[in-house]
């Protein structure tokens, strides 16, 4: 059929009709680019809604590197006094040979209306126990640091997988485009280094930004990338040219997460120059707030974490125990007393501070390490650890993690280890169950938060994990 403008009495020619139609289609395409989904594709850190209404909007993960002893912190075992110096009725294999029962050198006290017992070395945390859910039935896969760190942080013991902070920012984006969405505050590097906050096969923009908090000044903590004497407008033009060349380079390569992360880091570093000065300068806090947190390196990290989530950073991991880890194979009394002394006051202050600012309900605070420690004393061996006494070996069979805020029931204990603290025995909770529950609090079905790579869909919890609804408010 022959259609022309004369037959339909149109006020314009067929060519003009097609031109106007093309313009309309272009506008439809532009409208598509303005949708949140399309914006997210353009800027992967754009804030996004999760699968359902979340309880928590942000996370502070207080990571006790090396494996703190649950028996000496949040899981009292008075039966160990009865068996002190004797062989326990049960004995589970761990990384090293252990011997007789070893009672905790610390006293426990009941706190709050809930009456939950907490060790004397964490008395500042105990004062906020009614806001805390203590999970005493955690268990992992093996009694070794490297695979257990990877399991807790990345959901997989041996294979390269994205870290939990990367999954969270992949799913939610971030609320402040001038600061990283995922930050790791860590003095130096722990075992496995940057793999603990890696993005793996997720786009490089979701990798955690490591800040070496051994540097206390803002200038050293965040290196300013602006050359001396250059204006910000000139720097912007220079960066635009560099990024254009970088994108051309990236387009010629197969998917390269490291190159992509480097390109994103240039842009983020430019935007951070002003925002970081505000976020990381603790001198801008009132004196009474700084004194409330304390003056240790760990206290400063924790106060910094509060300032970051307050400014829209989605996931902050705070590492403690690098130069001296919680890995107390020897003299656990002095090791744990010193380390708890570095952070207990600041953790208590963090919970109080978040609550008084109205942030605790939407901020999930997590405390714990990669595993716990044995209720039995580690046996010294000739050579490397000869003469070491009163220490505990790694224990993946049972340990404690606690959570506060972000939709978690406060003032409760979930699960239990046996009477000696060797093995999770009641309401056992695997690391994958913890991760599934954390994602649920953030509004995600952990089975649906996936990323397709190498022909299959991957997720944080692998093919495991059950949400523990009993601890959700």
N, C-alpha and C positions, 0 to 999 in steps of 0.2 A: 504494500500500500504506500502510495506517495503522499507524504505529509509535508506541507509547507505553510508559511505564514499567511498566504492568501486564503487557503482553505479554512483556517481557524481564525482569520481576521485578527492576528496578533499585531501589536504595535511595534514589533521589532523583527528583524530577519532571523533565519535559522541559525546563522553564525553567532549573532548576538545572544540568542537563546542558550546556545551551548556554552558561550563564555560566561553568562550569568549563572548557569547551572554549575559550572566548574568552580566559580567563586563560592557558591553556596556549599558545595561539597568541601571546599577548603575550610569554610567556617565551621562545618560539622566536625572536621578533623581537629580544628583549634579547640572547639568545645570539649572534645574528648581529652585533649591535653590538659585541660583545666580541671579534670576530675581528680579526686584524691589518689585514685589508683595510678593514673598516668603521672601525676606529680611525684608519686613515690618511685616510679620508674626513672624519672628524671633526676630526682634527689632521693636516694635510697634511705636517707636518715629522716625524711619527713615523718612526723608523728602519724601513727596508724592505729586503728581500733583493733583489739584482739577478737577472738571468736565470740566472747560473751562478756558481760559487765565484770570488770575485775574488782578484786578487793584491794590489791596493791598496784601502785603505778611505778614504783621504783624499788631498787634493792641495794642494801648495804651488806656485803658478805665479809664478815670478820673471819679471816682464814688463819688458824693457828698452825703454822707450818711445823711438821715433824710428828704430830700425833699426841695431843694432850691426853693425860690419863683421866678417864671418866671417873675412876675410883677415888681420885684425889680432888675432883672438882664438883661434879653435879650428880654423882651416883654413889652414895655412901654404902659401904658393905661392912657392917659391924661383925659379921661372921668371920671375917679375916683375922680379927683379934683372937678368936678362939683357936684358930688353926695356925697362928703366927709361928713360923719356924718349922711347921709340919707339912707333910705332903697333903694336898687337897684330895678329896674323894674323886674329883674329875680332873683331867689334865688334857688340854688340847694342844695340838702342834702349832708352833709359831715359827718365826724365822730362825730363832736361836733356842738353845736349850735353857729352860728355866727350872727352878727348884721349888723350894718351900713357899708357903703362903706369906705374903708381905702386906701387913696392915698399913693403912694410910697414916702418915705422920701428922696429918692435919685433922683438926676438929671440925665437925659439921654442926650447923645451927639451923633451926626452922625460921623461915622468914614469911612475912605477909600474912594475909588472911588465909591463904591456901596452905600455909605451913610446910611448904616444900623445903627440904634440907639442901643447903649449899655450903661448900667448903669455906673455911675462914679466909682463904686466900682470894676468894671472889665475893667478899662481903658487900662491896659496892653494887655488884650485880644482884646479889640476894635482896637488896633493898627494893628492887623493882621486879621481884619474882612473880607478882600478880599480873604482870603484863607479858610473862614469858611462858611458852610451852616447851617443856624439857622432854626431848625424845631420847629415852634411855635404851632403846632397842635397835639401834642402828647396826648394820653389818655390811661388810664389803667382801671382796673376792679373795684377796691374797694379803699376806703380812709384809709387803714391800712398799717402800715409799713411791718409787716411780710409777708403777701401775695404779697404785691407790690414789695418787695425786691426779693422774689422768682420768680415772673413773669418777672421782668427785667433781672435777672441774670440767670434764669433756664427755662424760658418759661412756667412755671406752678405755679399757686398761692399756691396750697396746697399739691400736691403729690410730692414725691421725684423724681426729674429729674436731669439729668446732667446739669452743668452750661455751659454757652456759651463758656468760655475758654476751657472747656473739649471737647465740640463738635469740636471746631476749631483745637485743637491738635490731636483729633481723625481723623479728615479729612486730615490734612496737615503734621502731625508729627512736627519735629522741626529741625532747621538748626544747632544747637549746642548740641551735645550729652553729653557735660560736664556741662550743665546748664539745669534747668527744662524748659520744653516747655511752661508751664503756671505758672505764678507767681502772687501771691496776696501780694502786699505791703500794710500792714495794721497794724497800731499801736494798739495792743490789738485785740479784737474781736468785730464785729458789732452785731446788732440784727440778730438772726439766725446763727451767728457764721460761722463755716466752711461749712455749707450748701450752703453758697453763692458761694463757689468755688468747690463744690463737683463733683465727677464723677458719683455718683449714680450707675446705673447698667452698665455703661461703664467700661472697665478694669481700675483697680486702678492707672495704670501708667499715666492716663490722668487727674487725680485730680490735682487741683491747689496746688502749694507749698506756704504755708503761711510763710511770713517773718515778724516777729514782729519788725517794724521799730522804736519802742521805744528804742531799742538797737541801738546805733549809731556806735559802733565799729564793725569792720568786724568779730573779734573773737567771739563776743556775737551774732551777727546777724546770722552767720553760724557757728554752733558748729563744731569744728574739731573732727572727730571720730577716729583719729589715736592716740593710746595710747602713752604716753611719752616714748621715747627711742626705739620705734619700727620703723624699716625701712619701706619704702613704699612697697618693695618687700615682706617682711614678712607679712605686713598688707594685701596685695593682696592675699597671700596664705591662711591667716586666713579667709578672706571674702569669698574666693572660697569654703572653707569647710562649712562655715555657710550657704551660699546660696544653696549648694548641699543638706544640711539637710532641709533647708526651702522648697525647691522645692519638696522634698520627702513628707514633711508634707502637702504641698498644694495639691499634687496629691491624697492624701487620703481623701480630703474634697470636698464637693460640692462647686460650684463657690463661692468664698469668696473674695469680692472686698477689704475688709480691710486688710486681710492677704496678698493679692497680692500687694496692695499699699505699705505695710510695706517692703516686699521683694524688690520691686523696689527702695524704698527709701534708702536702704543700699547701693545698687550699685551706685545710683545717688550721694549719700553723699560722697562716695569714690572719684568719678570723680570730684566732685565740689570743693574738698579741694584746688586745685590750681586755677581753673578757677574762683571761687567765690572771691578769694582774689583780683583778677584783676577787676572783674565786680563791686564789691560793695565798693571798696576803692575810695571814692570821692577825696581824697587828690592827686590822680594821675591826676586829671583834672587841667588845668591851672587856676591860680587864677582868671583871668578875666571871665572865664566861670562860676566858682562858684559864683562870685559876680553877674553875670548876672541873675542867677537863684534865688539868695537870700539865707538866712541862716535859714529859718524856717524849721521845721521838714518836712512839706509838700514840700518845695522847694527841700530838699535833696531827698525825695522820687521820685519826678518828674525827677530830674537829674539822679537818679539811673535807672529809667525806660528807659531813653534815652540810657544809657550805655548798658542796657540789650538787647533792640531791636537791637542795633548796633552790638551786639555779637550773634545774631541769635535766641534770645528768641522769641517765636511766639506770645504770648499773655501776656500782663502785665496789671494787674488791680491795680490802685492806689487809695486807699481809703482815704477820707478826711471827718472829722467830727465825730470822735468816742468819744473822751472825751467831746467835745462840738459839738453836731450835728447841722445840718442845720434845725433842727426841731423847728423853732422859733414860739412857741405858745405865747411867751412874748417878747416884746421889740425887734422887728425884726430889727430895725435900728442898734442897737449895735451888735446884733448877726451876721447879714449878713456882716456888715462892717468889723468886726474882721476876720470872716472866709474867706471872699474874699481877705482881706489883707494878709492872710497866703499863698494864692495860686495864685493870679492873676499875679504877676510878674513872677513866675516860669512857669505858663502856656504860657504866652507870650514868654518867653525865649525858652521854648520847641519848639513852632511852628517855631520860628526863627532859632533855632539851627538845627532842623531836616531839614529845608529848605536849610540852608547853607551847610549842609553835603550831600545834594542830597538824603535824606532819606524820605522826606515828601510825595513824589509822591507814595511811596510804603508802607507808614505807615499810617494806619487809626487811627486818634485821635478822641475819643468820650468823650463828657462832658455831665453830667447830673446826676440826682438822680432817686429815685423810683417814684416820682410824684411831683406836684407843690404845691402851696398854694393858699388859697382863697383870692379874692379881698375884702372880708369883714373881719371885725375885729372879733376875737374870743371873745365870751362873757365869763367873769369870773364866776366861780361857787364858792359857799361857800365851804371851805375845801381845797382840794388839790391845786387848782389853784386860790384861792382867792387873789385878788390884782394884778393879772397879767393883763397887758394892752398892747395895740398896738402890738398884735401878730396875726398870721394868722393860720388857721387850715389846715389840709391836703386837697389837691385838686387833685383827680384823673381824673376829667372831662376835664382838659386841663393843659398842662405844656410844657416846652421847653427842648429839647436836641439839642446840636449842634455837628457837625462832621467836620473834616478838613483832607485834604490829601487823600491818598489812593483811588483816582478816584472819589472823591466827587466834585461837582461844588462849587467853592468858591464865596464869595461875593453875596450870594443869601439868601432870606428868603422863606421857604416853609410852606404853610398853615398859619392859623391864628386862634386865639381864638376870641370870641365875643368882643364887644367894652369895656367890663369890665375885660376880662381875666378869666372868670369863666369856659367857656366850649369851647373845640375845635369846630370850626364852619366851617372852610374852609379847604378842602383837609385833612380831619381827618386822623391821622396816629396812629394806635394802636401799642402797644409794639411789637406784633408779626410781624407787617409790618416793623418796625425798624430792628428786628432780621433777617427777610428775606432779607432785603436790605444789611445789613452787610455781611451776608453769600454770597450774590451775588457779592459784591465787592471783596470778597476773592476767587471767582471763583466757588462757589457752587450753584447748584439748591437746594434750601432749602427743597424741597419736596423729593429729592433723597438722601440727606445726612441723612441716617437712620441707626438704629441699632436694630436688632431683639432681643426682650426680652419678655419672658412670652407669647410667641405665637403671638406677633404682632410687627410691625415695628414702632419704635418711632423716633421722630425728635424734634429739638429745638422748632419749631413753632407749635407743636401739629398738629391740622388739619386746622390751620389758616395761615394768613400771605400773603401779596402781596408785591412784589418788587416795590419800588417807583422809577421808571426810571427817573422821572423828576429831581432828584437831582444827577444823575450819569453823570459825565462828558463824 
